[in-house]
Amino acid sequence: MDALLLRLRALYPLSDACLRAITEQMRREELPARRALLAPGQVAGRIYFVERGLARGYYLHEGREANTWFMREGDFIISIVSFLTRTASQEFIELLEASVLYSISYEQLQQLYRDFPEFNYVGRVLTEHYYVLSEQRTQQLRLLRAEQRYAQLVQSFPEVLQRVPLKHLASYLGVTPETISRIRAQGAGRERN
């Protein structure tokens, strides 16, 4: 819980009463790898904070998985469209590693917003942050070559190569596993020269 409270405090100096209310509302869960947090047809009822572990979001398209994001320690996990519109999700959310998560329900979050106007600021800043990440991801997929997308991912998430299976990395980057192997081989060749 300390990591979550530190993250929130870094965004805005929340009152002790607000922090107490957040602490009281949060549910701590220790979950195994491969646990599904959400599947298509379900309405996303909770937002999660990752204290320890790794998760991915993905869609099934024509029988193939399309990975859209990875969230790790210090990140929030949410199927934003389903959560905010209270409609059935099209997205899967799955844990890639055994994880420790803190979560709060949609209703509890709305109550915090009503009871503590200062918490609305935190919600806005987090929404802006994840919107920017989403927009950057869209630009990367549209404008960058596979090698550039790979390099940016490794730069922003260095341990990704050890923590995420190759097939998920390839799907996230919009390439085949063989393309990633080729990119790695070319990079290793350049490093030796």
Backbone torsions as a table, in degrees:
resi	resn	phi	psi	omega
1	MET	NA	-29.6	-178.5
2	ASP	-59.5	-41.4	-179.4
3	ALA	-62.5	-39.8	178.3
4	LEU	-64.3	-48.0	-178.6
5	LEU	-64.3	-38.0	176.1
6	LEU	-62.3	-42.7	179.4
7	ARG	-61.3	-45.0	-179.3
8	LEU	-67.0	-42.1	179.5
9	ARG	-64.1	-31.6	178.7
10	ALA	-66.2	-23.9	-179.3
11	LEU	-85.6	-33.5	-176.8
12	TYR	-166.4	141.5	179.8
13	PRO	-74.7	84.2	-177.5
14	LEU	-70.7	147.4	179.2
15	SER	-67.6	158.7	176.9
16	ASP	-59.8	-38.7	179.7
17	ALA	-63.1	-41.2	178.4
18	CYS	-65.4	-45.0	179.4
19	LEU	-62.3	-39.1	176.5
20	ARG	-62.0	-44.8	-179.7
21	ALA	-62.7	-41.6	177.4
22	ILE	-61.0	-48.0	-179.5
23	THR	-58.6	-41.6	-179.5
24	GLU	-67.8	-31.2	-175.9
25	GLN	-85.3	-23.7	-174.8
26	MET	-71.7	140.0	176.1
27	ARG	-110.3	125.1	178.9
28	ARG	-92.6	134.1	179.3
29	GLU	-136.5	134.2	170.1
30	GLU	-106.1	116.3	-172.7
31	LEU	-125.5	148.6	-179.1
32	PRO	-78.7	162.2	172.8
33	ALA	-59.0	150.2	178.1
34	ARG	74.1	7.6	176.1
35	ARG	-74.4	130.7	176.4
36	ALA	-84.0	130.7	174.1
37	LEU	-96.2	-22.3	-178.1
38	LEU	-159.2	145.6	175.8
39	ALA	-135.8	156.4	177.9
40	PRO	-53.7	141.3	-178.6
41	GLY	95.8	-20.9	177.2
42	GLN	-89.4	149.8	173.1
43	VAL	-91.4	127.4	179.2
44	ALA	-65.1	115.2	-175.8
45	GLY	-102.6	-10.4	-174.8
46	ARG	-138.0	153.3	168.4
47	ILE	-111.2	137.4	-174.1
48	TYR	-115.1	147.5	170.6
49	PHE	-114.3	131.3	-178.0
50	VAL	-90.8	108.8	173.2
51	GLU	-82.4	-41.8	176.3
52	ARG	-147.0	135.8	176.2
53	GLY	124.8	-167.8	-174.6
54	LEU	-152.8	138.0	179.4
55	ALA	-133.0	163.7	175.2
56	ARG	-135.9	152.5	170.5
57	GLY	-112.4	139.9	179.3
58	TYR	-156.0	162.0	176.1
59	TYR	-119.9	154.9	169.4
60	LEU	-101.0	124.3	179.2
61	HIS	-131.3	116.8	-179.2
62	GLU	51.3	42.7	176.8
63	GLY	79.8	1.9	-179.5
64	ARG	-116.3	142.2	177.4
65	GLU	-78.2	136.1	174.6
66	ALA	-120.3	100.8	179.9
67	ASN	-73.4	132.9	-176.7
68	THR	-113.5	-23.3	178.6
69	TRP	-161.9	159.6	170.7
70	PHE	-128.1	134.7	176.9
71	MET	-124.7	137.1	-175.5
72	ARG	-126.9	-165.1	-178.2
73	GLU	-52.2	130.9	179.1
74	GLY	90.3	-5.3	-179.3
75	ASP	-98.9	162.6	173.8
76	PHE	-105.4	142.4	179.2
77	ILE	-113.2	128.3	179.8
78	ILE	-160.5	143.4	167.2
79	SER	-95.1	92.6	-164.4
80	ILE	-59.8	-44.0	-177.6
81	VAL	-64.6	-48.5	-179.5
82	SER	-64.1	-44.4	-177.3
83	PHE	-62.3	-47.3	-175.0
84	LEU	-79.5	-32.6	-177.8
85	THR	-94.7	-8.0	-179.8
86	ARG	60.0	38.1	178.6
87	THR	-117.1	165.4	-178.9
88	ALA	-61.5	136.6	179.5
89	SER	-76.4	151.7	169.3
90	GLN	-103.4	-4.7	-168.7
91	GLU	-105.1	148.7	168.3
92	PHE	-99.1	143.1	168.4
93	ILE	-126.7	125.1	-175.8
94	GLU	-134.5	142.1	173.9
95	LEU	-81.0	130.2	176.8
96	LEU	-90.5	-20.5	179.2
97	GLU	-133.9	158.9	169.8
98	ALA	-56.2	135.4	-169.7
99	SER	-136.9	152.8	169.0
100	VAL	-113.4	119.5	-175.7
101	LEU	-123.9	149.0	167.9
102	TYR	-115.4	136.4	-178.0
103	SER	-138.4	159.7	177.8
104	ILE	-140.3	144.6	-178.5
105	SER	-79.2	163.5	176.2
106	TYR	-56.2	-47.2	-178.1
107	GLU	-63.7	-42.4	178.2
108	GLN	-63.9	-40.6	178.9
109	LEU	-62.9	-44.5	179.1
110	GLN	-62.3	-37.2	178.0
111	GLN	-65.8	-40.6	176.2
112	LEU	-61.0	-41.5	177.5
113	TYR	-61.1	-40.4	179.9
114	ARG	-69.7	-41.9	-175.2
115	ASP	-78.0	-28.7	-174.3
116	PHE	-132.7	88.6	-179.4
117	PRO	-52.6	-30.5	178.6
118	GLU	-61.2	-28.7	-178.5
119	PHE	-71.5	-22.7	175.0
120	ASN	-59.9	-36.6	178.5
121	TYR	-61.5	-45.0	178.8
122	VAL	-60.0	-45.6	178.4
123	GLY	-59.2	-41.6	179.6
124	ARG	-65.7	-45.0	-178.9
125	VAL	-63.3	-41.8	178.0
126	LEU	-65.3	-41.9	178.1
127	THR	-61.0	-43.9	177.9
128	GLU	-60.8	-44.7	-178.8
129	HIS	-58.2	-50.3	-177.2
130	TYR	-73.2	-26.8	174.0
131	TYR	-66.4	-43.2	178.0
132	VAL	-61.0	-44.6	177.5
133	LEU	-59.2	-41.4	179.3
134	SER	-63.7	-43.3	179.5
135	GLU	-66.0	-40.9	177.5
136	GLN	-62.3	-40.8	178.4
137	ARG	-61.7	-43.9	178.7
138	THR	-60.3	-44.5	179.4
139	GLN	-63.6	-41.9	179.3
140	GLN	-59.6	-45.1	-178.6
141	LEU	-65.6	-33.6	-177.3
142	ARG	-84.9	-32.7	-167.8
143	LEU	-111.3	-21.5	-173.7
144	LEU	-103.2	149.0	173.2
145	ARG	-73.2	163.1	-178.0
146	ALA	-55.2	-41.9	-179.5
147	GLU	-61.8	-39.7	179.8
148	GLN	-69.6	-40.6	177.9
149	ARG	-62.7	-42.8	179.1
150	TYR	-61.6	-47.7	-178.8
151	ALA	-61.2	-41.9	179.0
152	GLN	-65.4	-39.8	179.0
153	LEU	-63.2	-46.7	-179.3
154	VAL	-64.8	-35.9	178.8
155	GLN	-67.9	-41.7	-176.4
156	SER	-83.4	-19.9	-175.6
157	PHE	-143.9	70.3	-170.9
158	PRO	-54.9	-36.4	-176.8
159	GLU	-82.4	4.8	-178.0
160	VAL	-56.3	-36.7	-176.3
161	LEU	-66.5	-28.7	178.9
162	GLN	-88.3	-22.5	-171.2
163	ARG	-104.5	-20.8	-175.3
164	VAL	-116.2	127.0	177.8
165	PRO	-57.5	147.1	-176.5
166	LEU	-54.7	-41.4	-178.0
167	LYS	-63.0	-34.1	178.2
168	HIS	-74.1	-38.8	176.0
169	LEU	-60.6	-45.9	-178.9
170	ALA	-60.4	-46.4	179.7
171	SER	-61.2	-42.8	179.7
172	TYR	-61.1	-39.9	-178.2
173	LEU	-84.1	-8.0	179.5
174	GLY	75.5	32.8	-179.6
175	VAL	-134.8	178.0	175.6
176	THR	-89.5	159.8	174.2
177	PRO	-57.7	-33.3	179.1
178	GLU	-64.6	-36.3	177.9
179	THR	-64.4	-41.3	177.7
180	ILE	-63.2	-42.7	177.9
181	SER	-59.4	-40.9	178.7
182	ARG	-65.4	-43.2	179.1
183	ILE	-61.4	-43.5	178.8
184	ARG	-62.5	-44.0	-179.2
185	ALA	-63.4	-41.4	178.1
186	GLN	-65.1	-40.0	178.5
187	GLY	-65.3	-41.3	178.9
188	ALA	-65.4	-37.1	178.3
189	GLY	-64.9	-40.4	179.0
190	ARG	-67.0	-36.5	-178.5
191	GLU	-67.2	-30.5	-179.2
192	ARG	-75.5	-24.8	-176.7
193	ASN	-80.1	NA	NA
